[in-house]
Structure formats: structure tokens, C-alpha cells
Amino acid sequence: MKIAFDPQIFMMQEYGGVSRYFCSLVSALSSHHDVEAKIFAPLHINSYLSGLPPKLVSGQRIRLIPKTGRLCIAINQVLVRPVMRRFHPDIVHATYFSPNSYAPKSARRVVTVYDMIHERFSGMFSKRDRTSEWKRQVTQRADHVICISENTRKDLLELTGLPPEKVSVAYLGFDALIPDNTAVDASSRPFMLYVGHRYGYKNFDTFIRAYASSPWLCNNYDVVCFGGGAFTKDEANLFVELGLAAEKVVQRRGSDAKLAAYYRDAAVFVYPSLYEGFGIPLLEAMSLNCPVVCANTSSIPEVAGGAAEYFDPRDMNSIRSAIELVLNSSEKSAYMIREGQLRCAQFSWERCAEKTLAIYRGLVE
């Protein structure tokens, strides 16, 4: 079986969860003796592709000149079609939501839907953002749609009216992170860890308000925010409004090895998001023996299972109580660490590839 992945996401992301997903998937698929899987990205800006064996990638990394992105995408559309036709793929898997299909007519078309954030939180996005429109077009014309969680599948069916038999679930895997023993420089005091972007549905503001409302938490723990960019002016004003000194909430960035060190050394990992399509940070934290306290919404309980302490993310008191419960009990923390190890072992890129390959085979056969 020949499987081709189109270039879309690799022209959009230098780094990012979606491009990492496809690189991990193509690598795992290539271990099957009867499968030839390849990413077709004639021009791309993605850093992960250079880590794959050359036989899995067709394309060249370029330095993107400002305001030339659309031109490069148009060039890719011209370059990729004849190369893909010569490959004679049985399956073409779209990596994002283009109104134009890259697939030859003889190939079956598959697309992955990661979440329905654009639909559930439409007010967060520009009126010129056409992601929802293009997502609907691509899922309608696809022969099959893969969702990364049951919650995403449920939302997709509810919001688009697709036939249920056309939509399947293939859970993501995650990459084991190796800590850098020299990385953590946050504080000599214990800290709680928050990872990723902090805007809108990520619900960071409510988490910080919950933290600031607890004298016990503020006196005994700091907050480290890893990634997501420097604090905005609004965030800095919020910290002042809540009476939080500058050293109480800090932002850090760096490599995966540095992130792993923060997971390893954190007293607890807090995940307050209102909506997630999956939630790989949950598994990363568990794999590094960090207790997880998280929201009880969307796909998050589906991923964390019984290995997390849950809260209502819209209720500041619920967030505070859940965090205090875990941090006040060494027995509770130890139990969650044990359960976390068992839980994260259930997710791997090999399992993701096996489920995805079964979907491909069902379409071809």
C-alpha cells in the first residue's frame, strides 16, 4: 500500500503539534513491510522533516521570506501533483484543510480533524478566518475522516452532520522527553507548572485567579509557565491586580529537554483548558512522574482517565480545591504518579499508526 501526505502543514509550521503528529505517523507506518509512506512537501519550512529518513520525505526546506507564504503554497500546489501522480498513492492523507485537493483521482482521500475549537469558540477568531469553512469542505469530500479523540468525533458529527460511519478515532501518541539535568532555574521553591499558550479557551486567567485566592498556595508554591511567549501587558496587569509579586509567576522557554526537566521537578502540572482536541501535555507530565490536575471538559478526561484530579475549569474555587488536595497529600500524589505511568503507557505512535493503517486498509479493500 502506498500512502502520501500532502505538503500543507509543513509550509505552515516550523514547529508544532500537527506537523509532529504526521512525522511520527509516517515514521511508525514505515515499519510495516507492506507499506510505503511518504510526505510530499516540495517547499517547506518544517524542522521535523530533517529528522526523518530521506526515503520518507520528498522536498526541500527553505527560509521563508516575509510575505511570500502564499506564493510558496501556490508553487507547492503546482509541484506536488505530478510527483504524487508518479508515486501512484492508494491513499492521500491531507495534513490540513485546503479548499484544493492534492490527491489524484485514483486515490482515496483521508483527512484528520484535530478539534472543533474554531466552531466552539468562533468569537476568538477573525471574521476573515476561513478554517471552519474549509474544514467543512475537506471533510465533505474526504472518503474518511479521522478524529484524534471521541470528543472531537462527537463535536464534528454534531456540527457538520457527517454520516457516523465516515468518521473514526485514532488516538495520538506522544514522544518520551529526556530531561536536561541543568535546565531548571525557576526557583528554589516548589512550583506548579503550566505549559503552552495562555489565550482565550486555554483559561489561564481563571487558573491564576484561583492560585492568587489561596494564601497557602501563594506562600508555598510559585507558578512556572513554559512556552506560550512572554507575558502580555494584560497578563502583567492581572498579576499586579491580584497582588502577585514578579517572582511568583514566571515564564520560561526552551528545548524539549528543558521542558522535560520542568515536568520532572514540578510539584503538579495544571491543565485548566476549556477545550482540547486531545492534550499531549497530560501524557508528557505523567511519563515524567508529575501529578496532573486538570479540567473535566472536552477530551481531557478521555486522555487522562483515572490518573488525574479534576476540576470545573469555570469555577475558581473548584480549581483551587483540586490543586490544594493534591499538594496537601503525599499519598494522593504518589497514587497519581503510579496511575499516570500506567495511563501514558496506553498511548503510543505505534498504536496510532496501527489504527490509522486499519482505516486505510478498509478504504482500499
N, C-alpha and C positions, 0 to 999 in steps of 0.2 A: 504494500500500500504506500502510495506517495502522498505526503501531506505538505502543503505550502502555507506559509504565514505571510500575510501582506505587510507592506512597509509602514503603515500609518503611524503606529505608536512610536516607532524608532526615529521618526522625524520630529516627533513632538517632545520626547523625553530624553534628556541626557542620563538622568537617574529617575527612578520612580517605580512604584509597586506594580503597575500594569506591564511595563517592559520587562521587569524582573520575572514576573509570572510567566511570560512567554519564553524567555530564555531558559528558565528552569524546566518548563514543559517540554520544549524541543529537545533539551538535553536528556530528560528522562525517557522520552519517546524513542530516542535514537538507540537505546539499549535493547529494543525489541528487534530481533533479527529480520523480521519480515516488514519492517517499517523504514521508509526513507523520508525523514522530516527535514525541512529546510526553511529558513527565514529569507525572504526576498526583500532586501532593502537597498536598492541601488545607491542612493544617497541617504545617509543617516547621521545623527548626532549622538547616538546612544553609546554609553561607555561599557555596558554589559556585553555587547556583542563581541567585543575584542577578547573576552574571556572564554568564548565558545570555540570548539574545534572548527577550522576553516571549512570543513565539508558541510557544516550546518548553517552557514551564512553565505549569502550572495550579496555583496555590496561593499561600499567604501565609506568610512567615517569622514565627515567634512567638518570644517569650522564654519558655523553658521554666521553669515554676515547679517547685521541688523536689517530688518525689513525685506529679507529675501526668502523668508519661510514659505510663503505661498508659491513663489516661483519654484522652489525646490520640490515642493509637493507635486506641482504640475509636471515637473520633469520626471519625477518618480513614476507618475501615472503612465507616462509615455514609455519609459524604460522598462518597467517591470512586466508589462503584459506579454511582449514577445518572449522574454526569458522564461516566464512562468508557463507559457504555452509549450515551449520546448521541453519543459520538465514533465509535462503531462500529469498534473496532480489529480488524484482521486478526490481529495478534499482541499478546499481553500478556506482557511480559518482567518476571518477578519480580526485584526487586532484593535480596531476602534470603530467609530460609526461614521463612515464616509458615505455620502449620497451616491458615490460611484463605486461599482463593484470591480474588483481586480480579477475575479475568477473567470477562467474560460467556461464556455457554455457546457462543456462535458463534465465539469467538476461539481461536486456537491458543496454547498455553502454553509458554513458554520460561523456563528458569532458568539462571543462571551459578553454577558451583561454583568457588571460588577456591583452595581447598586442602582437605586432609583432616587438618588439624592436630588438630581435636577428636577424631578417631578414632585417629590415630597417637600422640598424646600425651594420652590421656584423663585420666591422673593429674594433669595440670596444672589441670584444671577442676573446678569444684564439681559434686557429685553432683546438684545441682538444675539444672545447665545442660542444657537440652534441645535444644541446637543440632544434635547428631548425629541425634536422633530426628526433629526437624522437617525436617532436610536430607533424610533418607531419604524422608519423606512427600512432600515437594515434588518430589524427583527422580522418584519413582514415578509421580506424577500428571501430570508435565510431558509435553508432546508431544516435546520435545527438550531436551537438556542441553548447555550449552556449558561447556567447561573452559578455563582460561587457560594450560595447558601440557599436554604429552603425559604428563608425570609425574603431574599431578593426574588426568588421564583414566585412566591405568593404575591408580592407587590407588582411584579411585571405582569402576571396574569390578570390581576385586578385592574391595573391601569391601562392595559393595552388590548385586552380581550383576545389574546392569542389562544389557540387551542392547547389545552394542557399537555397533550401527547407530543407537542412540538418542543417542549421545554424540559430540560433535565438539570440535575445538580451535580457538579463535580467540585468538591471542597478543595481549597487551596492547600498547599504545603507551606513550609517555612524553612528558612535557612538557619542552621545552628551557628550562632555567633560566638566567636572566640574572644574573651576579654583581653584587653590591653592592661597589664598589671600596673602600668604607670599612668593610666588615663584619668582617674577620678581626682578632681581638685576642687570639688564643690564646697566642702565644708568639713570641719572636724566633727560636726554634729550629725546625728541621724537625719535622713532626708526621705521625703516621698518623691516619687518620680512620675512625671507627665511627659509623654512622647508625642511629637508631631505638631501639626498645625493647631491653631487655637481659635479660629474664627467660627462664628455662627453656630451651626449644629454640633460642633465639637464641644460646646458647653463649658469652656474653660472658665468663663466668668463666674458661673454658679459654683464650680469647684473651689475657686479662690475665695469666694464669699463664705462658703462652708468652712474652709480652713481658718479664715480670719475670725469666724464666730466662735471658735473654740480656743480659749486661753491655754488649755492643756496642750493642744496640738502646736500652737504658736511657740510655746515655751520649750517644747521638746523636739520639734522637727522643723526643718526647712523644706522648701519645695524647689526641686530642680526640674526645669523644662528643657528637654533635649530636642533640638531641631525646631522647625517652625519659624525661623527667623528671629531677629531681635524684637524685643518688646516694642509695641507701638506706643504712641503718645497716649492714646486712650487707656491702654493697659497700665502704663506708668501712673496715670492719674487715678486709676482704680486702686492701685496699691497704696497711694497716698491717702485716698479717701477712706480706705479700710485700716489705716494706721500701721501698715506693714513696712518695716524698715527695708532698705535696699538689699541687704544681705539675706533677707528671709525668702525671697522668691528670685531665683537666678535663672538665666538662660545659658545653655551650653550647646555646642555643636561639634561635629567631628565625624570620624570614621565609624564603621560598624563595630570595630574593636573597642572604640571608646564608648559607644552606646552600650555594648555588652557589659563593660565594666560598671556602668551606672545601674543597669538591671541587677547585676550581681550584688552590688553594695547597697541598693535601696532597701529601706525598711518595708516599703509597699509600693506597688505600681497602681496608679489611679487612672481609670479609663471612663470619663464621665459623658461620653458622646451620646447625643440623642439618636443617632442613626449611623450604622456601619453596614457595608455590604458583606464584610467578613470580620476582619480585626486581627491581622497577623501579630501586632504587638502583644496581644494577650498570650500567644503561644511563645513568643520570644522571651517574655518575662518568666513564664512558667518553666521554660527549659533552663533558665539560669537561677532557679530557686528563689524567685521573687514572688511573694504573695500578691494576689491580684484582687483589687476591689473595683467593681465596675458597675455600669448601668445595666438595668434589666430590660433594655429595649432592643428592638430590631433583631439582628443576627447574633448579638453579643452572647446571650445565654446558650445559643446553639453551638458556639465555638468553645466557650469557657466551661460549659457543663456544670458539674458539681465541684469544680476546683476553684471557685471564686466566691467572694462575698458580694452580694448585690445590693444596689440602692435604686431608688427612684431618682433619675437624674434631674427632674424638675423641682425636687424637694431638697432644699439646702440642709434641713435637719436630717433627712434620710442619708445624705452623703456623709455628713459629719459623724453620725452614729455608726455607720458601717466602717468608716476608717478607724474610729476610736476603738471599736470592738476588736478589730484585728490587731491593732498596735498595742492594745492592753492585755493581750493574751498570747503568751509564747506557745501554749498548746494549740491554739487556733492557727497561728502562723505555721507551726510545724505540720499540722494536718493539711493545710492548704498547699504547702510545698510538696508534700508527698502526693497529694491528689493531682497537683499540677504536672508533676513528672509523668504520671500515668496518662493524663489527658493529652498533653502535647505529643506523646508517642503515637496517638491515633491519627496524626496528620503528617503527611509527607508528600513530596513531589512525585514519588513513585506511585503512591495511591492515586494522586490527582491524574497522573498520566494514564494509569490503567483504566480509570473511569472514563476519561476523555477518549481513549482509544476504543473502548467498548461502544461509545456513541458513534464514532467514525465508522466502525465496522457495521453497525446497524444500518447506517445510511448507505454504505456501498453494497452490502449484501442483500 
